[in-house]
């Protein structure tokens, strides 16, 4: 049995100290307290995000910033989406009763509740922290801790007011935490052995075919248009992959059967990351799939309808193109009326951008064949449109 003075010699404030298991320096090198790797914790921080996986991905940029400014801080993150957390998070906590109890019994220096969700706000009420940012629960309603929280609160509950500024998701996230946004970007890493289509020599395009709201998941296009687009891309020697979770499975399965392509429905977020990591371009609306693609440094084609909430997409810088209804020849009322060949042309232009900037130099030889096929396809389509009915 250890003597009390030996226990007192333990470095309880070290960033490596676990208390319920051996620390990493002890396991790997056999070191004991207080060793040369001793590093005192400067602050403890809790981040909460329960309802939005896209916001968990964006918060990777926040974790980077906090660790750059306070390298020896200890970050605990409470979320159901632990697969999406930044590797610099010291303690990922899956959202359950035990984790909430853990947070309730600990004293933190900083609390960041990024979520306007009543469950998350209730946890904020229970947590002891000297500095609190974000939202809490008051009289059964979500409320904000300070002025920066008020701005984000109003943007959420009154998104269509004339005075509301466009949402810049990363800038708003940093402002909520009392920090100035300096152009940070979220980043995720997928181990090479998990990446899908990594050995495919041609181009791979991921298509997020659905729009998910609070009440249901519906197709962005009618099925026939996605089938036509996939047929065009396959004729251009471009492989297509259907993206989405279980909510989109039935819709994607119909598209796959009609277009005769393979379809694999990811069973968890880790599988979704693996699928997107194998894509060269991702076509999507505002969704967690889009955020995954950006965090994996993929090129994106963002489908954004003019009747959606005003959003500042400045954080896309160099990562892709925003396709709006007003950008389409003939200016249809919405992107739902866009023709498949117009989207195919946009995808091809992004592939050109990738190769011209040496981002896909190993696949540049495929562009010439794609260009010839696309020209022939457009001529055929133009001829068919001129034929009298």
C-alpha positions in Angstrom: 0.0 0.0 0.0 1.3 3.5 -0.9 2.3 5.8 1.9 0.4 9.1 2.2 3.5 11.1 1.4 3.9 9.2 -1.9 0.3 10.0 -2.9 1.0 13.7 -2.0 3.9 13.6 -4.4 1.5 13.0 -7.3 1.2 15.9 -9.7 -2.5 16.3 -9.6 -2.4 19.5 -11.6 -0.4 18.0 -14.5 -2.1 18.0 -17.9 -1.2 14.3 -18.3 -2.6 13.2 -15.0 -5.7 11.0 -15.4 -6.5 9.9 -11.9 -8.5 6.9 -13.0 -5.7 5.3 -15.1 -2.0 5.6 -15.7 -0.8 8.7 -17.5 0.8 8.5 -20.9 4.4 9.3 -19.8 4.2 6.5 -17.2 2.8 3.9 -19.7 5.2 4.8 -22.5 8.4 5.6 -20.7 7.9 4.3 -17.1 8.2 7.8 -15.7 6.8 8.8 -12.3 5.8 12.1 -10.7 7.3 14.6 -10.9 9.1 13.8 -14.1 10.7 16.0 -16.8 7.4 16.0 -18.7 5.5 17.6 -15.8 3.3 20.3 -17.2 0.9 22.2 -14.9 -2.6 22.8 -16.1 -3.3 26.5 -16.5 -7.1 26.4 -16.9 -10.0 24.0 -17.3 -12.6 24.6 -19.9 -15.9 22.9 -20.8 -17.6 23.2 -24.2 -21.2 22.0 -24.7 -22.9 21.3 -28.0 -25.7 18.7 -28.0 -27.9 19.2 -31.0 -25.8 20.3 -34.1 -23.0 18.1 -35.5 -22.1 20.9 -38.0 -21.4 23.2 -35.0 -19.2 20.5 -33.4 -17.1 20.4 -36.6 -16.9 24.2 -36.8 -15.8 24.3 -33.1 -12.6 22.5 -34.1 -11.3 25.9 -35.2 -12.2 27.2 -31.7 -10.3 24.4 -30.0 -7.3 25.2 -32.1 -7.4 28.9 -31.1 -7.8 28.1 -27.4 -4.9 25.6 -27.4 -2.7 28.1 -29.3 -3.4 30.9 -26.7 -3.4 28.5 -23.7 -1.4 25.4 -24.6 -1.6 23.9 -21.1 -5.4 24.3 -20.6 -7.6 21.2 -20.2 -10.6 21.1 -22.6 -13.6 18.9 -21.8 -16.2 18.6 -24.5 -19.8 17.3 -23.8 -21.5 16.2 -27.0 -23.3 13.1 -28.5 -21.0 13.5 -31.6 -17.7 12.6 -30.1 -16.5 11.1 -33.4 -16.3 14.6 -34.8 -14.2 16.2 -32.0 -10.8 17.7 -32.6 -8.0 15.5 -31.4 -6.7 18.3 -29.1 -9.8 17.9 -26.9 -8.4 16.4 -23.7 -11.6 14.7 -22.5 -14.5 13.9 -24.9 -17.6 13.2 -22.9 -20.6 11.5 -24.6 -23.8 13.1 -23.6 -25.5 10.9 -21.0 -26.6 11.2 -17.3 -23.1 10.1 -16.1 -21.3 12.7 -18.1 -23.7 15.5 -17.0 -23.1 14.4 -13.3 -19.4 14.5 -13.9 -19.6 18.1 -15.2 -21.9 19.1 -12.4 -19.4 17.9 -9.7 -16.4 19.7 -11.3 -15.2 23.3 -11.1 -14.2 24.9 -14.4 -12.6 28.2 -15.2 -14.5 28.6 -18.4 -17.8 27.3 -19.7 -18.8 27.7 -23.4 -22.3 26.6 -24.2 -22.5 26.8 -28.0 -26.0 25.4 -28.2 -29.5 27.1 -28.1 -30.9 23.8 -26.9 -32.9 23.6 -23.6 -31.0 20.4 -22.6 -27.6 22.2 -23.1 -28.9 25.3 -21.4 -30.0 23.2 -18.4 -26.5 21.7 -18.1 -25.1 25.3 -18.1 -27.2 26.0 -15.1 -25.8 23.0 -13.2 -22.1 23.6 -14.1 -19.8 25.6 -11.8 -17.6 27.9 -13.7 -16.0 31.3 -13.0 -16.6 32.5 -16.6 -19.7 31.5 -18.6 -20.3 32.2 -22.3 -23.2 31.3 -24.5 -26.6 30.3 -23.2 -28.4 29.1 -20.1 -32.0 28.3 -19.0 -34.3 30.9 -17.4 -37.9 30.2 -16.6 -38.0 27.4 -19.0 -36.6 29.4 -21.9 -33.1 29.7 -23.4 -31.3 32.9 -22.4 -27.8 34.4 -22.9 -25.1 35.1 -20.4 -23.8 38.4 -21.9 -24.0 40.9 -24.8 -22.1 38.6 -27.3 -24.7 35.9 -26.5 -27.6 38.3 -27.1 -26.4 39.0 -30.7 -26.3 35.3 -31.6 -29.6 34.7 -29.7 -31.4 37.3 -31.9 -29.8 36.0 -35.1 -31.2 32.6 -34.2 -34.8 33.4 -33.1 -35.3 36.3 -35.6 -33.2 35.2 -38.6 -35.4 37.0 -41.2 -35.6 40.5 -39.7 -34.4 43.3 -42.0 -31.8 44.4 -39.4 -30.3 40.9 -39.0 -26.8 40.6 -40.4 -25.9 37.5 -42.5 -24.8 34.5 -40.5 -21.0 34.0 -40.7 -20.9 30.7 -38.8 -17.3 30.8 -37.7 -17.2 34.5 -36.8 -20.4 34.1 -34.9 -19.0 31.1 -33.0 -15.9 33.0 -31.9 -17.9 36.1 -31.0 -20.2 33.9 -28.8 -17.1 32.9 -26.9 -15.8 36.5 -26.6 -13.0 35.9 -29.1 -12.1 37.8 -32.3 -12.3 35.6 -35.4 -8.9 35.6 -37.3 -9.7 33.4 -40.2 -9.3 30.0 -38.5 -10.6 27.0 -40.2 -11.9 23.8 -38.7 -9.8 20.7 -39.5 -10.5 17.0 -39.2 -8.3 14.0 -39.8 -9.4 10.6 -41.1 -6.8 7.7 -40.8 -5.6 6.6 -44.2 -6.8 3.0 -43.6 -10.4 4.3 -43.1 -10.5 6.4 -46.2 -12.8 5.1 -49.0 -12.0 5.3 -52.8 -8.4 6.3 -51.8 -7.0 4.1 -54.5 -9.4 5.1 -57.2 -7.5 6.7 -60.1 -10.3 8.9 -61.5 -12.3 11.7 -60.0 -14.9 11.1 -57.2 -17.8 13.4 -56.6 -20.0 13.2 -53.5 -23.6 14.2 -53.9 -25.6 15.2 -50.8 -29.1 14.7 -52.3 -31.4 15.7 -49.4 -32.3 18.6 -47.2 -32.9 17.9 -43.5 -35.2 20.2 -41.5 -36.3 19.9 -37.9 -39.4 17.9 -39.0 -38.3 15.7 -42.0 -35.8 14.9 -44.6 -36.7 15.5 -48.3 -35.0 15.4 -51.7 -33.3 18.6 -52.9 -34.3 17.5 -56.4 -36.8 15.1 -57.8 -35.2 11.6 -58.2 -35.1 11.8 -62.0 -32.8 14.8 -62.0 -30.2 13.2 -59.7 -30.4 10.1 -61.9 -29.7 12.2 -65.0 -26.8 14.0 -63.3 -25.2 10.8 -62.2 -25.6 9.4 -65.7 -23.9 12.5 -67.1 -21.0 12.3 -64.6 -20.5 8.6 -65.2 -20.3 9.4 -69.0 -17.6 11.9 -68.1 -15.7 9.1 -66.3 -16.5 10.7 -62.9 -17.4 8.3 -60.1 -20.4 9.4 -58.0 -21.0 8.7 -54.3 -24.3 9.4 -52.5 -23.9 11.1 -49.2 -26.3 11.3 -46.2 -27.2 9.5 -43.0 -30.0 7.0 -42.2 -32.7 9.7 -42.7 -31.7 10.0 -46.4 -31.2 6.2 -46.9 -34.5 5.5 -48.6 -34.2 8.4 -51.0 -30.6 7.6 -51.9 -31.4 4.0 -52.3 -34.1 4.9 -55.0 -31.6 7.0 -56.8 -28.9 4.3 -56.7 -31.3 1.6 -58.0 -32.4 3.8 -60.9 -28.9 5.0 -61.8 -27.4 1.5 -61.2 -24.6 2.7 -58.9 -23.4 1.3 -55.6 -24.8 2.8 -52.4 -23.5 2.3 -48.9 -25.5 4.0 -46.1 -23.1 5.1 -43.3 -24.0 3.7 -40.0 -22.3 6.5 -38.0 -20.5 9.8 -38.3 -17.1 8.1 -38.6 -18.2 6.2 -41.7 -19.6 9.5 -43.2 -16.2 11.1 -42.6 -14.5 8.1 -44.3 -16.7 8.3 -47.4 -16.3 12.1 -47.7 -12.5 11.8 -47.3 -12.4 9.8 -50.5 -14.2 12.4 -52.6 -12.5 15.1 -54.6 -15.5 17.4 -54.7 -18.7 17.4 -52.5 -21.9 18.9 -53.8 -24.2 19.8 -50.9 -26.5 22.3 -49.3 -25.9 23.7 -45.8 -25.4 20.5 -43.8 -23.1 18.5 -41.7 -21.8 16.8 -44.9 -20.7 20.3 -46.2 -19.0 21.0 -42.9 -17.2 17.7 -42.9 -16.0 18.3 -46.5 -14.6 21.8 -45.5 -12.9 20.4 -42.4 -11.3 17.7 -44.6 -10.1 20.4 -47.0 -12.3 19.2 -49.9 -13.6 21.4 -52.7 -17.3 22.0 -52.5 -20.2 23.1 -54.6 -22.7 24.7 -52.2 -26.3 24.7 -53.4 -27.9 27.7 -51.9 -31.4 28.8 -52.6 -32.3 32.5 -52.6 -35.1 32.0 -50.1 -32.8 30.6 -47.4 -31.6 32.5 -44.4 -29.0 35.2 -45.3 -25.6 33.7 -44.8 -22.1 35.2 -45.2 -20.0 32.4 -46.8 -16.7 34.2 -46.5 -15.2 31.2 -44.7 -15.4 29.2 -47.9 -12.4 31.2 -49.2 -10.8 29.1 -51.9 -12.6 26.0 -50.8 -15.3 26.0 -53.4 -18.1 27.8 -55.2 -21.6 28.9 -54.2 -24.3 28.0 -56.7 -27.4 30.2 -56.4 -30.5 30.4 -58.6 -29.4 33.8 -60.0 -26.2 32.2 -61.2 -28.0 29.8 -63.6 -28.7 30.7 -67.2 -32.3 31.7 -67.5 -32.5 32.4 -63.8 -35.0 29.8 -62.6 -37.1 30.6 -59.5 -35.0 28.2 -57.4 -32.2 25.7 -57.7 -34.8 22.9 -57.7 -35.4 23.9 -61.3 -31.8 23.8 -62.3 -30.9 21.4 -65.1 -28.5 18.5 -64.5 -26.1 19.5 -67.3 -25.6 22.9 -65.7 -24.5 21.4 -62.4 -22.3 18.9 -64.3 -20.6 21.8 -66.0 -20.0 23.5 -62.6 -18.5 20.3 -61.2 -16.2 20.0 -64.2 -15.0 23.6 -63.7 -14.1 22.8 -60.0 -12.1 19.8 -61.2 -10.2 22.1 -63.5 -9.5 24.4 -60.6 -8.1 21.6 -58.5 -5.7 20.4 -61.3 -4.6 23.9 -62.3 -3.6 24.6 -58.7 -1.8 21.2 -58.4 -4.3 20.0 -55.8 -5.0 16.9 -57.9 -2.0 16.8 -60.1 -2.1 13.0 -60.2 -5.5 13.0 -61.8 -4.9 15.9 -64.3 -4.7 13.4 -67.2 -8.4 12.7 -66.9 -9.4 16.3 -67.6 -8.8 16.2 -71.3 -11.2 13.2 -71.7 -13.8 14.9 -69.5 -13.6 18.1 -71.5 -14.2 16.3 -74.8 -17.1 14.3 -73.3 -18.6 17.4 -71.7 -18.5 19.3 -75.0 -20.2 16.5 -76.9 -22.8 16.1 -74.1 -23.7 19.8 -74.2 -24.0 19.8 -78.0 -26.4 16.9 -77.8 -28.5 18.6 -75.1 -28.6 21.9 -77.1 -29.7 20.0 -80.2 -32.5 18.2 -78.3 -33.8 21.4 -76.8 -34.1 23.1 -80.3 -36.2 20.2 -81.6 -39.9 21.1 -81.9 -42.3 19.2 -79.7 
